[in-house]
Amino acid sequence: MIRVVATTPFEGQKPGTSGLRKKVTVFRQPHYIENFVQGLFDSLDAFEGETLVIGGDGRFYNREAIQIVIKMAAAAGFGRVLVGKGGILSTPAASCVIRKHEAFGGIILSASHNPGGEHGDFGIKYNIGNGGPAPEHVTDAIFERTKTIREYQIMDADDVDLDALGITRIGDMVVDVIDPVEDYAELMGELFDFDAIRDLFASGFTMRFDAMSAVTGPYAAAILEETLGARSGTVMHGEPLPDFGGHHPDPNLVHAKELNDLLMSEDGPDLGAASDGDGDRNMIIGRGRFVTPSDSLAIIAANAHLAPGYKDGIAGIARSMPTSGAADRVAEKLGVKCYETPTGWKFFGNLLDAGLATVCGEESFGTGSNHVREKDGLWAVLMWLNILAARRQSLAEIVAEHWEAYGRNYYTRHDYEEVDSAAADALMADLRARLDTLPGTVINGLTVERADDFAYHDPIDGSMTTKQGIRVFFTDGSRLVYRLSGTGTAGATLRLYLERFEPDPTRHDLDTQDALAGLVQIARDLADIEGRTGRSAPTVIT
């Protein structure tokens, strides 16, 4: 039986760059998730009888939310649902499943790298048939519908046993509980030289992979340990937990400090890697050497041809605007174009679908390629393993050779988390008002060459995206960027990105924060960050 339930709109159900994210307590309100899902279905056309993929990162409320979505999909008229066993599907694996099974789309229950648990964060987002995040015209339509919704439809049925593989039915809809790892692992085997990586591990190569008690644990255990022969215990914190073990599942030097400390020790493994809550981010560390996401993208692009899936080279590179210009230098040498897009993986989708880009990356620890339409943490780790297996050099040696060939982009990001939203908005508004007067200004010895508010014209669909971050360029090639992030659930996060290019190989081993100290002070003074936010220092530095 289909039950029609009267409801009233909730304020603020506007999806951000990666869907709708709120506190768990918000999502657990009666009708809250149902309103959003109904708004989503009401915004779609011609899906009757089609396949919908559903899964999440295993965080608190994941199982309950999935049961609601399954029953609403049955009431809406979908013909088939593919759901990961235990409700588990990493975000890149969900994209893989959508593409392989030619699904109409997918619903992913995750707040990515945000904290979990009963008092943590929850999220939901829709991915379209190409496997990528819904574009803005779709998310805008969903939001408009949530503002006027008066009822939703849900099937009265028993919960699906998410822990048993196989097929059941809800009404006329088939529910297929699938192995969440199988399709993804098969794809990775097609892209990378697993034999060479097996030989690397057999030679005594060691690594540790921190799954951060999040979704990639089962994927990493199956691929790294069971398939590729990494020694047992390579995967740490490998069981997905509803509260991520009480830790913040964000793979950076602050929240993955245990891994970083291990790699910086004399007896550390050869490679360290980590992924986040939903599996779409990555951190790469060699013994004694952290690789920034910007450098990782550039080095992957320069060496992608070493992996079987990319042996013919790459068509192009795409990077988010705040990501450093290191990839631009690789693109120039390879004779391909490097596209600069707003933050948000959905902006890469058109470029990938059109065959204009093969490798993409964001400074926020996201890297991927045209194999799916999401960033992919474990893919990046396997690409690094493939590069290491092919070149048989240490990670530090590979990084040093890359800098010698292309120069080094000293780069850092300073995050001011949960600042007062009004204060953050005022800071950005003041900077925008001064853009025209900044060129020619000398600040602490550096001259501003130009300044703008980044806007993106999509070369495929012609759409315009504006107000994506304030950029200030200096005549010496340095750059700083101010941007408000849309991924948090409390207050505002002011992100400050700083970059300086250094061509001289004798100056490639400076401490990053020391190399950028002057630019950091300029950035703080120019925006009066402490005066406007009350923060004398950032919350996180990466």
C-alpha positions as CSV (number, residue, x, y, z in Angstrom):
1,M,0.0,0.0,0.0
2,I,1.2,3.5,-0.8
3,R,0.6,5.9,2.0
4,V,0.2,9.6,1.4
5,V,1.4,11.7,4.3
6,A,0.6,15.4,4.8
7,T,3.5,17.6,5.6
8,T,4.7,21.2,5.6
9,P,8.0,22.7,4.2
10,F,11.2,23.0,6.2
11,E,13.4,26.0,5.8
12,G,16.8,25.7,4.4
13,Q,16.7,22.4,2.4
14,K,19.0,23.8,-0.2
15,P,21.7,21.4,-1.4
16,G,25.2,22.8,-1.4
17,T,28.2,21.7,-3.6
18,S,27.8,18.1,-2.3
19,G,24.1,17.8,-1.4
20,L,22.1,18.7,1.7
21,R,24.1,18.6,5.0
22,K,22.8,19.2,8.4
23,K,23.1,17.9,11.9
24,V,21.7,14.4,12.6
25,T,19.2,16.0,14.9
26,V,17.8,18.0,12.0
27,F,17.5,15.0,9.7
28,R,15.7,13.0,12.4
29,Q,12.9,15.4,12.7
30,P,9.6,13.8,11.6
31,H,9.1,14.3,7.8
32,Y,12.5,16.0,7.3
33,I,14.2,13.5,5.0
34,E,10.9,12.5,3.5
35,N,10.3,16.1,2.4
36,F,13.7,16.3,0.7
37,V,13.4,12.9,-1.1
38,Q,9.9,13.7,-2.3
39,G,11.1,17.1,-3.5
40,L,13.9,15.3,-5.4
41,F,11.6,12.8,-7.0
42,D,9.1,15.5,-7.9
43,S,12.0,17.3,-9.7
44,L,12.8,14.3,-12.0
45,D,11.1,13.0,-15.1
46,A,10.6,9.7,-16.8
47,F,12.1,7.4,-14.1
48,E,9.2,4.9,-13.9
49,G,10.6,1.4,-14.0
50,E,14.2,2.6,-13.9
51,T,17.0,1.7,-11.6
52,L,18.1,3.7,-8.6
53,V,21.3,3.2,-6.7
54,I,21.3,3.8,-2.9
55,G,24.1,3.6,-0.4
56,G,26.0,5.6,2.2
57,D,29.1,5.8,4.4
58,G,27.8,3.9,7.4
59,R,27.5,6.9,9.7
60,F,24.8,7.2,12.3
61,Y,21.3,7.3,10.9
62,N,22.5,5.7,7.6
63,R,20.5,2.5,7.9
64,E,17.3,4.3,8.9
65,A,17.5,6.8,6.1
66,I,18.1,4.1,3.5
67,Q,15.0,2.3,4.6
68,I,13.0,5.5,4.1
69,V,14.5,6.2,0.7
70,I,13.9,2.6,-0.5
71,K,10.2,2.7,0.5
72,M,9.7,6.2,-1.1
73,A,11.4,4.9,-4.3
74,A,8.9,2.1,-4.5
75,A,6.0,4.5,-4.0
76,A,7.5,6.8,-6.7
77,G,7.5,4.1,-9.3
78,F,11.2,3.0,-9.6
79,G,11.5,-0.5,-11.0
80,R,14.7,-1.6,-9.2
81,V,16.9,-0.4,-6.4
82,L,20.6,-1.5,-6.0
83,V,21.7,-1.0,-2.4
84,G,25.0,-1.8,-0.9
85,K,25.1,-4.6,1.7
86,G,24.8,-3.1,5.2
87,G,23.8,0.2,3.5
88,I,27.4,0.7,2.5
89,L,28.6,2.3,-0.7
90,S,31.5,4.7,-1.0
91,T,30.7,7.7,-3.0
92,P,33.1,6.7,-5.9
93,A,31.7,3.1,-5.7
94,A,28.2,4.5,-6.0
95,S,29.2,6.4,-9.2
96,C,30.8,3.2,-10.5
97,V,27.7,1.2,-9.9
98,I,25.4,3.8,-11.5
99,R,27.6,3.8,-14.6
100,K,28.1,0.1,-14.9
101,H,24.4,-0.8,-14.4
102,E,23.2,2.2,-16.5
103,A,21.0,3.3,-13.6
104,F,18.8,6.4,-13.8
105,G,20.7,7.9,-10.9
106,G,21.6,7.4,-7.3
107,I,21.0,8.7,-3.8
108,I,24.1,8.8,-1.5
109,L,23.7,9.2,2.2
110,S,26.8,10.9,3.5
111,A,28.2,14.1,4.9
112,S,31.6,13.1,3.5
113,H,34.5,14.2,5.8
114,N,32.2,15.8,8.4
115,P,32.1,14.2,11.9
116,G,29.5,11.5,12.5
117,G,27.6,10.1,15.5
118,E,24.3,10.9,17.1
119,H,25.3,14.5,17.5
120,G,27.3,14.7,14.4
121,D,26.5,15.5,10.8
122,F,24.4,13.7,8.1
123,G,23.9,14.4,4.4
124,I,22.0,13.3,1.3
125,K,22.8,14.0,-2.3
126,Y,21.6,12.9,-5.7
127,N,23.8,11.7,-8.5
128,I,22.6,11.7,-12.1
129,G,22.9,9.0,-14.7
130,N,26.5,9.7,-15.6
131,G,27.4,8.9,-12.0
132,G,28.2,12.5,-11.1
133,P,26.7,14.9,-8.6
134,A,23.5,16.6,-9.8
135,P,24.2,19.9,-11.6
136,E,22.9,23.2,-10.2
137,H,19.7,23.3,-12.3
138,V,18.7,20.0,-10.7
139,T,19.6,21.0,-7.2
140,D,17.8,24.3,-7.6
141,A,14.7,22.5,-8.8
142,I,14.8,20.3,-5.7
143,F,15.1,23.3,-3.4
144,E,12.2,25.1,-5.0
145,R,10.0,22.0,-4.6
146,T,10.9,21.6,-0.9
147,K,9.6,25.2,-0.3
148,T,6.1,24.3,-1.5
149,I,5.7,20.6,-0.6
150,R,2.4,19.6,1.0
151,E,2.6,15.8,1.0
152,Y,4.9,12.8,0.3
153,Q,4.3,9.2,-0.7
154,I,5.9,6.2,1.0
155,M,5.2,2.5,0.7
156,D,3.9,0.7,3.8
157,A,6.3,-2.3,3.9
158,D,8.6,-4.1,6.2
159,D,12.2,-3.0,6.3
160,V,14.6,-4.6,3.9
161,D,17.3,-6.9,5.3
162,L,20.3,-4.9,4.3
163,D,22.7,-7.5,5.6
164,A,21.7,-10.3,3.2
165,L,22.8,-10.3,-0.4
166,G,20.1,-11.0,-2.9
167,I,16.8,-9.9,-4.2
168,T,13.5,-9.0,-2.5
169,R,10.5,-6.9,-3.5
170,I,8.6,-4.0,-2.1
171,G,5.4,-3.7,-4.1
172,D,6.4,-3.9,-7.8
173,M,10.0,-2.8,-7.1
174,V,12.9,-5.1,-7.0
175,V,15.4,-4.5,-4.2
176,D,18.8,-6.0,-5.0
177,V,21.3,-6.0,-2.0
178,I,24.7,-6.1,-3.7
179,D,28.3,-6.5,-2.6
180,P,29.5,-2.9,-2.2
181,V,33.1,-3.7,-3.2
182,E,32.8,-6.1,-6.2
183,D,32.0,-3.7,-9.1
184,Y,34.5,-1.1,-7.9
185,A,37.3,-3.6,-7.4
186,E,36.8,-5.0,-10.8
187,L,37.1,-1.5,-12.3
188,M,40.3,-0.8,-10.4
189,G,41.8,-4.1,-11.8
190,E,41.2,-2.8,-15.3
191,L,42.9,0.6,-14.7
192,F,46.0,-0.4,-12.8
193,D,48.8,-2.9,-13.2
194,F,47.9,-5.2,-10.3
195,D,50.7,-7.6,-11.1
196,A,53.3,-4.9,-10.8
197,I,51.9,-3.7,-7.5
198,R,51.8,-7.3,-6.2
199,D,55.5,-7.6,-7.1
200,L,56.2,-4.3,-5.3
201,F,54.6,-5.6,-2.1
202,A,56.4,-9.0,-2.5
203,S,59.7,-7.1,-2.7
204,G,59.2,-5.9,0.9
205,F,57.5,-2.6,0.2
206,T,55.4,-1.5,3.2
207,M,52.4,0.8,3.6
208,R,49.7,1.8,6.0
209,F,46.2,2.8,4.9
210,D,44.1,4.7,7.5
211,A,40.4,4.1,6.7
212,M,39.5,6.4,9.6
213,S,36.8,4.0,10.8
214,A,34.9,5.0,7.7
215,V,33.6,3.5,4.4
216,T,36.8,2.7,2.6
217,G,37.9,0.0,5.2
218,P,36.2,-2.9,3.4
219,Y,37.4,-1.6,0.0
220,A,41.0,-1.2,1.1
221,A,41.1,-4.6,2.9
222,A,39.7,-6.4,-0.1
223,I,42.0,-4.7,-2.7
224,L,45.2,-3.9,-0.8
225,E,45.5,-6.9,1.5
226,E,43.5,-9.7,-0.2
227,T,44.1,-8.9,-3.9
228,L,47.5,-7.1,-4.0
229,G,49.2,-9.0,-1.1
230,A,49.9,-6.1,1.3
231,R,50.7,-7.6,4.6
232,S,47.9,-8.1,7.1
233,G,47.3,-5.0,9.2
234,T,48.2,-2.6,6.4
235,V,44.7,-1.2,6.7
236,M,44.2,0.5,10.1
237,H,40.8,1.6,11.5
238,G,39.2,-0.6,8.8
239,E,35.8,-1.1,10.3
240,P,33.1,1.5,9.4
241,L,31.6,2.8,12.6
242,P,28.5,5.0,13.0
243,D,30.6,7.7,14.8
244,F,33.9,7.0,13.0
245,G,35.3,5.9,16.3
246,G,34.9,9.3,17.7
247,H,37.3,10.8,15.2
248,H,37.0,13.4,12.5
249,P,37.1,11.4,9.3
250,D,39.0,14.1,7.3
251,P,42.3,12.9,5.9
252,N,44.6,15.8,6.6
253,L,47.6,16.4,8.8
254,V,45.5,17.3,11.8
255,H,42.9,14.6,11.9
256,A,45.2,11.8,10.5
257,K,48.0,12.8,12.8
258,E,48.6,9.2,13.9
259,L,49.4,8.2,10.4
260,N,51.5,11.3,9.7
261,D,53.6,10.7,12.9
262,L,54.2,7.1,11.8
263,L,55.4,8.2,8.3
264,M,57.7,10.9,9.8
265,S,59.5,8.3,12.0
266,E,62.7,6.7,11.0
267,D,61.2,3.2,10.9
268,G,57.9,4.2,9.2
269,P,56.5,2.4,6.2
270,D,57.3,3.3,2.6
271,L,53.9,4.8,1.9
272,G,51.1,6.1,4.0
273,A,47.6,6.9,2.8
274,A,44.2,7.8,4.2
275,S,40.7,8.4,3.0
276,D,37.7,10.1,4.4
277,G,34.1,9.4,5.6
278,D,32.6,8.5,2.2
279,G,35.8,7.5,0.4
280,D,36.2,10.3,-2.1
281,R,39.2,12.1,-0.6
282,N,42.8,11.0,0.0
283,M,46.0,11.9,1.7
284,I,49.4,10.6,0.4
285,I,52.5,10.6,2.6
286,G,55.9,9.0,1.9
287,R,58.5,8.3,4.5
288,G,59.4,11.7,5.6
289,R,57.5,13.5,2.9
290,F,53.9,14.7,2.8
291,V,52.5,15.3,-0.7
292,T,50.1,18.2,-1.0
293,P,46.9,17.4,-2.9
294,S,47.9,20.0,-5.5
295,D,51.3,18.3,-6.0
296,S,49.7,14.9,-6.0
297,L,47.4,15.9,-8.9
298,A,50.4,17.3,-10.9
299,I,52.5,14.2,-10.3
300,I,49.7,11.8,-11.1
301,A,49.0,13.7,-14.3
302,A,52.7,13.6,-15.3
303,N,52.9,9.8,-14.6
304,A,49.4,8.6,-15.5
305,H,50.7,6.9,-18.7
306,L,52.4,4.3,-16.4
307,A,49.0,2.8,-15.5
308,P,47.4,0.5,-18.2
309,G,44.1,2.4,-18.1
310,Y,45.9,5.6,-19.1
311,K,48.7,4.2,-21.3
312,D,47.7,6.4,-24.3
313,G,48.1,9.6,-22.2
314,I,45.6,12.1,-20.9
315,A,43.3,14.4,-22.9
316,G,43.5,17.2,-20.4
317,I,43.6,18.2,-16.7
318,A,41.0,20.0,-14.7
319,R,41.5,21.6,-11.3
320,S,39.4,23.6,-8.9
321,M,40.3,27.3,-8.8
322,P,41.9,27.2,-5.3
323,T,44.1,24.3,-6.3
324,S,47.7,25.4,-7.0
325,G,49.0,26.0,-10.5
326,A,51.4,22.9,-10.3
327,A,49.1,20.9,-12.7
328,D,49.1,23.8,-15.2
329,R,52.9,23.3,-15.7
330,V,52.4,19.6,-16.4
331,A,49.6,20.3,-18.8
332,E,51.8,22.8,-20.7
333,K,54.6,20.3,-21.0
334,L,52.2,17.5,-22.1
335,G,50.6,19.8,-24.7
336,V,47.1,19.5,-23.2
337,K,44.8,22.1,-21.6
338,C,44.3,22.6,-17.9
339,Y,40.8,23.8,-17.0
340,E,40.2,25.9,-13.9
341,T,36.7,25.4,-12.4
342,P,34.8,26.4,-9.3
343,T,35.1,24.2,-6.2
344,G,32.8,21.2,-6.5
345,W,33.3,18.0,-8.4
346,K,30.1,18.5,-10.4
347,F,31.9,21.1,-12.4
348,F,34.3,18.5,-13.8
349,G,31.4,16.3,-15.1
350,N,30.9,18.2,-18.4
351,L,34.6,18.2,-19.1
352,L,34.9,14.5,-18.5
353,D,31.8,13.6,-20.5
354,A,33.1,15.7,-23.4
355,G,36.5,14.0,-23.3
356,L,38.3,17.2,-22.6
357,A,39.8,16.1,-19.3
358,T,41.1,12.8,-18.0
359,V,42.5,13.7,-14.6
360,C,40.9,16.1,-12.1
361,G,41.8,17.3,-8.7
362,E,40.9,19.7,-5.9
363,E,43.2,21.0,-3.2
364,S,40.8,19.7,-0.6
365,F,42.3,16.2,-0.9
366,G,40.2,15.1,-3.8
367,T,41.7,13.5,-6.9
368,G,40.1,11.3,-9.7
369,S,39.7,10.6,-13.3
370,N,37.2,9.8,-16.1
371,H,36.7,6.3,-14.7
372,V,33.8,7.6,-12.5
373,R,32.2,11.0,-12.0
374,E,33.3,11.5,-8.4
375,K,36.6,12.1,-6.8
376,D,38.0,8.8,-5.6
377,G,40.3,8.4,-2.6
378,L,41.3,4.8,-3.1
379,W,41.9,5.3,-6.9
380,A,44.5,8.0,-6.0
381,V,46.2,5.6,-3.6
382,L,46.3,2.8,-6.3
383,M,47.6,5.3,-8.9
384,W,50.5,6.2,-6.5
385,L,51.2,2.5,-6.0
386,N,51.2,1.9,-9.7
387,I,53.7,4.8,-10.2
388,L,55.9,3.5,-7.4
389,A,55.8,0.0,-8.8
390,A,56.7,1.2,-12.3
391,R,59.5,3.7,-11.3
392,R,60.9,1.7,-8.3
393,Q,61.9,4.9,-6.6
394,S,60.9,6.2,-3.2
395,L,58.0,8.7,-3.0
396,A,60.4,11.4,-1.8
397,E,62.7,10.8,-4.9
398,I,59.7,11.0,-7.3
399,V,58.5,14.3,-5.7
400,A,62.0,15.8,-5.7
401,E,62.5,14.9,-9.4
402,H,59.1,16.4,-10.2
403,W,60.0,19.7,-8.5
404,E,63.3,19.8,-10.3
405,A,61.6,19.4,-13.7
406,Y,58.6,21.7,-13.1
407,G,59.5,23.9,-10.1
408,R,57.8,23.9,-6.8
409,N,54.5,25.6,-5.9
410,Y,54.7,26.3,-2.2
411,Y,51.1,26.0,-1.1
412,T,49.0,26.0,2.1
413,R,45.4,26.3,3.2
414,H,44.3,28.0,6.4
415,D,40.8,27.2,7.6
416,Y,38.9,29.3,10.1
417,E,36.0,27.0,11.0
418,E,32.7,27.8,12.5
419,V,33.2,31.6,12.5
420,D,30.2,33.9,12.7
421,S,28.4,33.7,9.4
422,A,27.5,37.4,9.3
423,A,31.1,38.4,10.1
424,A,32.4,36.1,7.3
425,D,29.9,37.5,4.8
426,A,30.9,41.0,5.7
427,L,34.6,40.2,5.3
428,M,34.0,38.9,1.8
429,A,31.7,41.8,0.9
430,D,34.4,44.3,1.9
431,L,37.0,42.6,-0.2
432,R,34.7,42.5,-3.2
433,A,34.1,46.2,-2.8
434,R,37.9,46.9,-2.9
435,L,38.8,44.7,-5.9
436,D,39.1,47.6,-8.4
437,T,41.4,49.6,-6.1
438,L,43.8,46.8,-5.2
439,P,45.9,46.6,-8.4
440,G,49.1,48.6,-7.9
441,T,48.9,48.5,-4.1
442,V,52.1,47.6,-2.4
443,I,51.6,45.4,0.7
444,N,54.6,44.4,2.8
445,G,56.8,44.7,-0.2
446,L,54.6,42.8,-2.7
447,T,52.7,44.6,-5.4
448,V,49.2,43.5,-6.3
449,E,49.0,42.8,-10.1
450,R,45.3,42.1,-10.3
451,A,42.3,41.0,-8.2
452,D,39.0,39.5,-9.1
453,D,36.0,37.5,-7.9
454,F,36.3,34.2,-9.8
455,A,33.6,33.3,-12.3
456,Y,33.4,30.3,-14.5
457,H,32.0,30.0,-18.0
458,D,31.3,26.3,-18.7
459,P,32.7,25.5,-22.2
460,I,30.2,22.7,-22.7
461,D,26.8,24.0,-21.6
462,G,27.5,27.7,-21.5
463,S,26.4,28.2,-17.9
464,M,27.9,30.9,-15.7
465,T,28.9,30.4,-12.1
466,T,29.9,33.6,-10.2
467,K,31.2,34.6,-6.8
468,Q,33.4,31.6,-6.4
469,G,36.3,33.1,-4.4
470,I,38.3,36.3,-4.3
471,R,41.7,36.1,-5.9
472,V,44.6,38.4,-5.4
473,F,47.6,38.0,-7.7
474,F,51.0,39.6,-7.1
475,T,53.7,40.7,-9.6
476,D,56.1,38.0,-8.2
477,G,53.7,35.2,-9.2
478,S,52.3,34.7,-5.7
479,R,48.6,34.3,-5.2
480,L,46.1,34.3,-2.4
481,V,42.4,33.3,-2.4
482,Y,39.6,33.9,0.1
483,R,36.6,31.6,-0.1
484,L,33.6,30.6,2.1
485,S,33.1,26.9,2.2
486,G,29.7,25.3,1.8
487,T,30.5,21.9,3.4
488,G,30.1,22.7,7.1
489,T,26.9,22.6,9.1
490,A,27.6,25.2,11.8
491,G,28.6,28.9,11.2
492,A,30.8,29.6,8.3
493,T,34.3,28.3,7.3
494,L,36.6,30.9,5.8
495,R,39.3,29.2,3.7
496,L,42.4,31.1,2.9
497,Y,44.7,29.6,0.1
498,L,48.2,30.8,-0.3
499,E,50.7,30.0,-3.1
500,R,54.2,31.0,-4.2
501,F,56.2,29.5,-7.1
502,E,59.8,28.7,-6.6
503,P,61.8,27.6,-9.7
504,D,65.2,27.3,-7.9
505,P,65.9,23.6,-7.0
506,T,68.2,24.7,-4.2
507,R,65.2,26.3,-2.5
508,H,62.8,23.4,-2.8
509,D,63.3,22.0,0.8
510,L,62.1,25.0,2.8
511,D,59.4,24.6,5.4
512,T,56.2,25.5,3.7
513,Q,54.9,27.7,6.4
514,D,58.2,29.5,6.6
515,A,58.3,30.0,2.8
516,L,54.8,31.5,2.9
517,A,55.0,33.4,6.2
518,G,55.1,36.8,4.5
519,L,52.1,36.0,2.3
520,V,50.2,34.7,5.3
521,Q,50.6,38.0,7.1
522,I,49.6,39.9,4.0
523,A,46.4,37.8,3.7
524,R,45.5,38.3,7.3
525,D,46.1,42.0,7.2
526,L,44.4,42.6,3.9
527,A,41.1,41.1,5.1
528,D,41.5,42.0,8.8
529,I,40.7,38.4,9.6
530,E,41.3,38.8,13.4
531,G,39.4,42.0,13.7
532,R,36.4,40.7,11.8
533,T,36.2,37.2,13.1
534,G,38.0,37.4,16.5
535,R,40.3,34.6,15.3
536,S,44.0,35.1,15.8
537,A,44.9,31.9,14.1
538,P,43.3,29.3,11.8
539,T,41.6,26.2,13.1
540,V,43.4,23.9,10.7
541,I,46.5,24.4,8.5
542,T,47.1,22.0,5.6
